[in-house]
Amino acid sequence: MKLKCCWLYHDIMDLYGDKGNMMVLQKRCNDRGIEFELDTCSIGEEKDFSEYHLVFLGGGADKEQRLLADDLRSRKDSIVKALDSGTFMFLVCGGYQMFGQYYVDADNQKIEGLKIFDYYTESMLKPKRANRNILIQTKLEDETVDVIGFENHGGINK
Protein backbone atom coordinates (compact mmCIF):
# COMPACT_ATOMS: atom_id res chain seq x y z
CA MET A 1 0.00 0.00 0.00
CA LYS A 2 1.19 3.53 -0.79
CA LEU A 3 0.01 6.96 0.42
CA LYS A 4 0.73 9.71 -2.10
CA CYS A 5 0.77 13.17 -0.52
CA CYS A 6 1.22 16.60 -2.07
CA TRP A 7 2.33 19.43 0.23
CA LEU A 8 0.95 22.60 -1.32
CA TYR A 9 3.08 25.76 -0.87
CA HIS A 10 5.59 23.93 1.33
CA ASP A 11 8.00 26.83 0.92
CA ILE A 12 5.49 29.53 1.94
CA MET A 13 2.92 27.99 4.30
CA ASP A 14 5.06 26.41 7.03
CA LEU A 15 4.34 28.70 9.96
CA TYR A 16 3.79 26.02 12.59
CA GLY A 17 6.47 23.49 11.78
CA ASP A 18 4.51 21.61 9.15
CA LYS A 19 7.69 19.92 7.95
CA GLY A 20 7.62 18.10 11.25
CA ASN A 21 4.00 17.12 10.63
CA MET A 22 4.99 15.60 7.32
CA MET A 23 7.90 13.76 8.95
CA VAL A 24 5.57 12.32 11.60
CA LEU A 25 3.05 11.28 8.93
CA GLN A 26 5.81 9.51 7.01
CA LYS A 27 7.05 7.75 10.16
CA ARG A 28 3.54 6.66 11.15
CA CYS A 29 2.97 5.27 7.65
CA ASN A 30 6.31 3.45 7.65
CA ASP A 31 5.55 1.95 11.08
CA ARG A 32 2.39 0.46 9.57
CA GLY A 33 3.99 -0.86 6.41
CA ILE A 34 2.52 1.91 4.26
CA GLU A 35 4.86 3.40 1.67
CA PHE A 36 4.78 7.21 1.85
CA GLU A 37 5.47 9.39 -1.17
CA LEU A 38 5.72 13.14 -0.55
CA ASP A 39 5.59 15.60 -3.41
CA THR A 40 5.53 19.39 -3.19
CA CYS A 41 3.88 22.12 -5.22
CA SER A 42 4.45 25.86 -5.07
CA ILE A 43 3.57 28.98 -7.04
CA GLY A 44 3.52 28.35 -10.78
CA GLU A 45 4.09 24.59 -10.63
CA GLU A 46 1.60 22.34 -12.43
CA LYS A 47 0.07 19.39 -10.59
CA ASP A 48 -3.01 17.22 -11.00
CA PHE A 49 -4.16 16.95 -7.40
CA SER A 50 -6.46 14.04 -8.19
CA GLU A 51 -3.30 11.90 -8.56
CA TYR A 52 -2.79 12.14 -4.77
CA HIS A 53 -4.55 10.53 -1.83
CA LEU A 54 -3.83 13.55 0.36
CA VAL A 55 -3.18 17.24 -0.32
CA PHE A 56 -1.82 19.19 2.64
CA LEU A 57 -1.90 22.99 3.00
CA GLY A 58 -0.44 24.31 6.22
CA GLY A 59 -0.36 27.54 8.13
CA GLY A 60 0.89 30.91 7.08
CA ALA A 61 0.64 34.51 8.20
CA ASP A 62 -1.46 37.13 6.42
CA LYS A 63 1.45 38.19 4.20
CA GLU A 64 1.96 34.64 2.93
CA GLN A 65 -1.75 34.14 2.29
CA ARG A 66 -1.85 37.32 0.19
CA LEU A 67 1.27 36.15 -1.68
CA LEU A 68 -0.22 32.84 -2.82
CA ALA A 69 -3.93 33.76 -3.12
CA ASP A 70 -3.98 34.34 -6.90
CA ASP A 71 -2.03 31.16 -7.61
CA LEU A 72 -4.28 29.09 -5.34
CA ARG A 73 -7.46 30.47 -6.93
CA SER A 74 -6.05 29.55 -10.36
CA ARG A 75 -5.95 25.92 -9.13
CA LYS A 76 -9.61 25.73 -8.10
CA ASP A 77 -10.70 23.43 -10.96
CA SER A 78 -7.90 20.97 -10.19
CA ILE A 79 -8.71 21.07 -6.47
CA VAL A 80 -12.44 20.49 -7.04
CA LYS A 81 -11.60 17.63 -9.43
CA ALA A 82 -9.42 16.10 -6.70
CA LEU A 83 -12.12 16.47 -4.05
CA ASP A 84 -14.67 14.89 -6.38
CA SER A 85 -12.33 11.96 -7.02
CA GLY A 86 -11.86 11.31 -3.28
CA THR A 87 -8.61 13.12 -2.53
CA PHE A 88 -8.52 14.16 1.12
CA MET A 89 -7.60 17.80 1.86
CA PHE A 90 -5.74 18.32 5.15
CA LEU A 91 -6.02 22.07 5.81
CA VAL A 92 -4.40 23.86 8.73
CA CYS A 93 -4.70 27.51 9.76
CA GLY A 94 -4.34 29.71 6.67
CA GLY A 95 -4.86 26.68 4.44
CA TYR A 96 -8.30 26.20 5.96
CA GLN A 97 -9.08 29.91 5.64
CA MET A 98 -8.18 29.91 1.95
CA PHE A 99 -10.72 27.16 1.14
CA GLY A 100 -13.56 29.33 2.45
CA GLN A 101 -15.25 32.34 0.92
CA TYR A 102 -12.70 34.91 2.08
CA TYR A 103 -10.44 35.98 4.92
CA VAL A 104 -10.32 39.49 6.43
CA ASP A 105 -6.79 39.86 7.77
CA ALA A 106 -5.41 41.85 10.71
CA ASP A 107 -5.00 44.93 8.43
CA ASN A 108 -8.69 44.62 7.48
CA GLN A 109 -7.76 43.54 3.93
CA LYS A 110 -10.08 41.01 2.31
CA ILE A 111 -8.34 38.01 0.73
CA GLU A 112 -10.68 36.10 -1.57
CA GLY A 113 -10.66 32.35 -0.99
CA LEU A 114 -11.46 29.40 -3.21
CA LYS A 115 -15.14 29.54 -2.17
CA ILE A 116 -15.26 25.75 -1.97
CA PHE A 117 -16.74 25.79 1.52
CA ASP A 118 -19.44 28.08 2.89
CA TYR A 119 -17.56 29.89 5.65
CA TYR A 120 -15.37 32.95 5.96
CA THR A 121 -12.77 33.99 8.50
CA GLU A 122 -12.17 37.35 10.13
CA SER A 123 -9.16 38.31 12.20
CA MET A 124 -10.06 39.05 15.78
CA LEU A 125 -8.11 42.32 15.31
CA LYS A 126 -6.94 42.06 18.90
CA PRO A 127 -3.78 40.80 20.55
CA LYS A 128 -5.89 37.94 21.94
CA ARG A 129 -5.52 34.51 20.33
CA ALA A 130 -7.39 31.26 20.79
CA ASN A 131 -4.93 28.77 22.32
CA ARG A 132 -6.23 25.51 23.73
CA ASN A 133 -6.54 21.78 23.37
CA ILE A 134 -9.62 20.69 21.44
CA LEU A 135 -11.71 17.58 21.04
CA ILE A 136 -14.25 17.37 18.23
CA GLN A 137 -16.38 14.61 16.85
CA THR A 138 -16.66 14.18 13.11
CA LYS A 139 -18.00 11.62 10.70
CA LEU A 140 -15.63 9.78 8.37
CA GLU A 141 -17.68 7.73 5.94
CA ASP A 142 -20.30 6.20 8.29
CA GLU A 143 -18.21 6.21 11.44
CA THR A 144 -18.16 8.94 14.13
CA VAL A 145 -14.62 9.52 15.37
CA ASP A 146 -13.00 11.75 17.99
CA VAL A 147 -10.31 14.12 16.72
CA ILE A 148 -7.92 15.52 19.31
CA GLY A 149 -5.79 18.56 18.54
CA PHE A 150 -4.55 21.97 19.54
CA GLU A 151 -5.78 25.28 18.21
CA ASN A 152 -3.71 28.44 18.02
CA HIS A 153 -5.25 31.11 15.86
CA GLY A 154 -6.32 34.70 15.71
CA GLY A 155 -9.28 34.31 13.37
CA ILE A 156 -12.94 33.56 13.85
CA ASN A 157 -14.78 31.38 11.32
CA LYS A 158 -18.33 32.30 10.51
C-alpha positions, 0 to 999 in steps of 0.5 A: 500500500502507498500513500501519495501526498502533495504538500501545497506551498511547502515553501510559503505555508510552514508557519507552525512546523509543518515539515515536522508534521509531514515527517511524523506522517511519514514515520507513522505510515512506515511503522504500519507498512505503508509506503509514503510518497511526498511531493511538493507544489508551489507557485507556478508549478503544475500538478493534478491533485487528483493523482494524490490521496492527500493534499496538505496545505499548512499555516501561514501569516497574512502576508503569505496568504496574500502572496499565494492567493492568486495562484491558489485560486487559479488551481480551483478546478484541479482542487475540485476535481481532486475532491470529487475523485476522493482526494482528502484535503488536510487544511491547517490555519491559513490553508483552511481559511483559503478554502472558504469564501474569504479571509479578512486579515489583521489589516482589514484587507479582504483576501478572496478564498477558493469559495469551496466551503461556505464559511469565511474567517475574520481576524479578531483584530486584537492581541488575543488569540485562541490557544487551547486543546480541542476535542471534536467529533466528526464523521468519516464515511459512516463512522463517528470519530474523535479528533484531538488537537490543539488550536492556536489562531487569531481568526474567527470562522463564521 
